[in-house]
Amino acid sequence: MITGDGSASTYFTYTLSTAFDVTTASNDASSSLVIDWQTVGTPAVACFGDGGTKLYHGSAATLHQYTLTAPYDVSTASLDNKSLSVSSVNQHLRGPAFSSDGTKLYVAGSYSIDGDQPSINQWDLSTPWDISTAVFNNKTLAIGAESTVTSGWLPYDFGSIHFSSSGTQVFLQDRLNAKILQYSLTTAWDITTASYDSKLFVMATSVYQTTGLAFDPNGTKMYFVNGQFIKQYDTNGTWAL
């Protein structure tokens, strides 16, 4: 399990003695990555790809790419000098996520650039897993009334997005409302075919401004970060909230 610490500009590794049970996690001091925050910014969002041999580090509106010589071992990561700015579409980068074959990248924006509805945007990669080849082809899912804020906080502040293994469901983390939203795609990995399932997971009132949404490979366990804690929940079946 990998976590990012923005204040320390570091990715840390934890080893779980029981797979996918966060209560069995212990810090692996031999595997960490201190990033050059002056070059790539402090950790805000991140994801892995290509079997754990790629790490994508996001800060502000730019995504940076690292290559790992040992899968999921961040101590072996090196910066590829490949990046992608999403500022033409979204002012704030949230997510990100990839299709299973690495030819599609998905980014959730806290605010759309024109001030209208926020959205999940799909980028197409001509070379799998290489974000320098990504192109935005106006494929988007506008987030509607299912995500609203009635307090004085700025609206539509998203955290992570996560796809099911089949690419037919996507889950969006609504940070400020402390809930997870579920969408279904009629065409796998095509965000333009997604619609809200009217299914959501509302977190406890003590949980606030969550980040880092993740699931186990079978979609039966869900994880997110709340402050200095990682919360683990059992889902309502396979890939169901």
C-alpha positions in Angstrom: 0.0 0.0 0.0 1.4 3.4 -1.0 0.4 6.8 0.5 1.5 10.3 -0.3 2.4 13.0 2.3 2.1 16.4 0.7 3.8 18.2 3.6 6.8 15.9 3.4 6.8 15.6 -0.4 7.2 11.9 0.1 5.5 8.6 -1.0 5.6 5.9 1.7 5.1 2.2 1.4 3.2 -0.1 3.9 3.3 -3.9 3.9 0.1 -5.8 4.8 0.5 -9.1 6.4 -3.1 -10.0 5.4 -3.9 -8.9 1.9 -6.2 -5.9 1.6 -6.7 -5.7 5.4 -5.4 -2.2 6.4 -5.3 -3.2 10.1 -2.3 -5.4 9.3 -0.3 -2.7 7.6 3.2 -1.7 8.8 5.6 0.8 7.4 8.3 -0.4 5.0 11.1 1.9 5.7 13.2 0.5 2.8 10.7 1.7 0.2 9.9 5.4 -0.1 10.2 8.2 -2.7 11.1 11.8 -1.9 10.1 13.9 -4.8 11.5 17.2 -6.0 8.6 19.4 -5.2 10.1 22.4 -6.9 10.0 20.5 -10.2 6.8 18.5 -9.9 4.9 20.1 -7.0 3.9 18.5 -3.7 1.7 15.3 -3.9 -1.9 16.1 -4.3 -3.2 13.1 -6.4 -1.6 10.0 -7.7 -2.2 6.6 -9.3 -0.2 3.7 -10.6 -0.4 2.1 -14.1 1.1 -0.5 -16.4 1.3 -3.2 -13.7 2.8 -0.9 -11.1 5.7 0.1 -13.4 4.3 3.7 -13.8 3.5 6.3 -11.2 1.5 9.3 -12.1 1.9 12.3 -9.7 -0.5 15.2 -9.9 -0.1 18.7 -8.5 -2.3 21.7 -9.3 -3.3 21.2 -13.0 -0.3 19.0 -14.1 0.3 15.3 -14.1 3.9 14.0 -14.1 5.0 10.5 -15.0 7.6 8.2 -13.3 8.9 4.8 -14.2 9.6 2.1 -11.6 12.1 -0.7 -12.3 10.4 -2.9 -9.7 6.6 -2.8 -9.8 5.0 -0.8 -6.9 8.4 -0.2 -5.3 8.5 3.6 -5.2 12.2 3.5 -4.2 13.0 2.5 -7.8 11.1 5.3 -9.4 12.7 7.9 -11.7 11.1 10.9 -13.3 10.4 10.4 -17.1 10.3 14.1 -17.8 6.8 13.5 -19.3 3.9 15.6 -18.2 0.4 16.6 -19.1 -1.3 19.9 -18.2 -5.1 19.7 -18.0 -5.5 23.5 -17.4 -7.3 23.9 -20.7 -10.1 21.8 -19.4 -10.0 22.0 -15.6 -8.4 24.4 -13.2 -7.7 21.7 -10.5 -6.7 18.1 -11.3 -8.4 15.4 -9.3 -8.4 11.6 -9.9 -6.6 10.5 -12.0 -7.4 7.0 -13.4 -6.6 4.9 -16.5 -8.3 2.3 -18.5 -7.0 -1.2 -18.1 -5.0 -1.0 -21.4 -3.6 2.5 -20.7 -5.1 4.1 -23.7 -7.5 6.3 -21.8 -6.9 8.7 -18.9 -9.6 10.2 -16.8 -9.4 13.3 -14.7 -12.0 14.9 -12.4 -11.9 18.6 -12.2 -12.8 20.6 -9.1 -14.0 23.4 -11.3 -14.5 23.5 -15.1 -12.5 26.2 -16.8 -15.5 28.1 -18.0 -17.2 28.1 -14.6 -20.0 25.8 -15.6 -20.6 22.2 -14.4 -17.6 20.3 -13.2 -16.9 17.1 -14.9 -14.9 13.9 -15.4 -12.9 14.3 -18.6 -11.4 11.5 -20.8 -8.1 11.9 -22.6 -7.0 9.5 -25.3 -3.4 8.2 -25.4 -1.9 7.2 -28.7 0.9 5.3 -26.8 -0.5 3.4 -23.8 0.6 4.7 -20.4 2.5 7.6 -22.0 0.8 10.8 -20.8 2.9 12.9 -23.2 0.7 11.4 -26.0 -2.6 12.3 -24.4 -5.2 14.3 -26.3 -8.5 15.7 -25.1 -11.3 14.8 -27.6 -14.2 16.6 -25.8 -15.3 13.4 -24.1 -16.8 14.3 -20.7 -19.3 13.5 -18.0 -20.9 16.5 -16.5 -21.5 16.1 -12.8 -25.1 17.3 -11.9 -27.3 17.8 -8.9 -26.1 14.5 -7.3 -23.1 16.5 -6.0 -24.1 19.8 -4.4 -22.8 21.9 -1.4 -25.2 23.9 0.7 -22.7 25.3 3.1 -20.3 28.1 2.5 -17.6 25.8 1.1 -16.6 26.0 -2.5 -18.7 23.4 -4.5 -17.6 20.4 -6.4 -14.4 19.6 -4.6 -13.6 16.1 -5.8 -11.1 13.6 -4.6 -10.3 10.5 -6.5 -12.1 8.5 -9.1 -12.0 4.7 -9.5 -13.2 2.4 -12.2 -14.4 -1.2 -11.8 -12.2 -3.8 -13.4 -14.6 -4.1 -16.4 -14.7 -0.3 -17.0 -18.5 -0.3 -16.8 -18.7 1.5 -13.4 -17.0 4.6 -12.1 -17.0 5.9 -8.5 -16.4 9.5 -7.7 -15.3 10.9 -4.4 -17.2 14.0 -3.3 -14.8 15.3 -0.7 -16.7 18.2 0.9 -20.0 16.3 1.0 -18.2 13.2 2.4 -19.8 10.8 0.0 -19.0 8.4 -2.9 -21.1 8.5 -6.0 -21.6 5.5 -8.4 -22.1 5.8 -12.2 -22.6 3.1 -14.8 -21.2 3.1 -18.4 -23.1 1.4 -21.2 -19.9 1.2 -23.2 -16.9 0.2 -21.1 -14.3 2.9 -20.6 -16.3 5.5 -22.6 -17.1 8.3 -20.1 -19.7 9.8 -22.4 -21.9 6.8 -21.8 -21.9 7.2 -18.0 -25.0 8.0 -16.0 -25.6 8.4 -12.3 -27.0 5.2 -10.7 -28.7 7.1 -7.8 -26.4 5.1 -5.5 -24.1 6.7 -3.1 -22.2 6.0 0.1 -22.5 8.7 2.8 -19.7 8.7 5.3 -20.1 9.3 9.0 -20.5 12.9 10.1 -17.0 12.7 11.8 -15.5 12.0 8.4 -14.5 15.2 6.5 -12.6 16.1 3.3 -11.6 12.6 2.3 -9.0 11.7 -0.3 -7.5 8.7 -2.0 -10.5 6.5 -3.0 -9.5 2.8 -3.8 -11.0 -0.6 -4.1 -9.6 -4.1 -3.9 -9.4 -6.0 -7.2 -12.8 -7.7 -6.7 -14.7 -4.5 -5.7 -15.7 -6.0 -2.4 -13.7 -3.6 -0.2 -13.4 0.2 -0.4 -10.7 2.5 1.1 -10.2 6.2 1.5 -8.0 8.5 3.5 -9.5 10.7 6.3 -6.8 12.9 7.8 -4.0 10.6 9.0 -6.2 7.5 8.9 -7.1 5.0 6.1 -10.7 3.8 6.4 -11.8 0.4 5.1 -15.4 -0.6 4.3 -17.0 -3.7 2.8 -19.1 -2.8 -0.3 -22.7 -3.9 -0.9 -21.6 -6.7 -3.2 -19.2 -6.7 -6.1 -18.6 -3.1 -7.3 -21.7 -1.9 -5.5 -22.2 0.8 -2.9 
